[in-house]
Amino acid sequence: MASDQIKTAAGAALLVLSGALLFATGMLSLSVPIVLAALATTGLAVGSLLIGTTGEGRAV
């Protein structure tokens, strides 16, 4: 289904971007505003939710 492919792609993009943002700031010892860190962690949660609810049947 096209909807499942879109949800999977969007979820994967959110996971990669949010994870990269958090990982890079930790590795470079940069100070991140709390709002940006909160958005990044929310992006991880939403990306996981999108990927977990694709397909038929019960959500993972």
N, C-alpha and C positions, 0 to 999 in steps of 0.2 A: 504494500500500500504506500502511496506517496506520502500520506500523513505520517506514517511510521518512519519513513526515511527522513522526513523533515525534522521530526522530533528527535531522532537519533543524532542527526547532524548538528542541530542546534544544541542539544545536550552535550555532545562531545566538544563543540566549540566553547561552550561556557566552562566546562571542566578544564580544558586546556588553558584558556585565557586566565581564568581565576587562579588556577594552580600555579601558572607561570608568574603571575603578579605576586602572589604570596611567597613563592620560592625565591624569586629574584630579589625581592626586598630583604628577605632573610639572609641570603648569601652575601649581598652587598652591604649589609648592615645599615640600610637606609631607614630613616624615620618615616613611617607611613601614617597619614592622618587616620583617625579612628573610623571616619566615615568610609574611606576607601577600603580599609580592611574589612569593615562590615559588609560592604557591597561585594567584595571578593568572596567572602565566606558564604554569603547568600547565593552568589553565582555557583559555587560548588554544590550547594544544596539543591538549587533549581535544576542544574545540569544532571545531577544524579536522579532527581525525580523524573525528569523528561525521559531519560534512558530507561529507567525502571518501569515506566508505564507504557512502553511501546509493545506492540504485539497483542495477540489474543489472550484471553484468560486473565487470571489474577495478576495484580501488580506484584513485582518482586519485593 
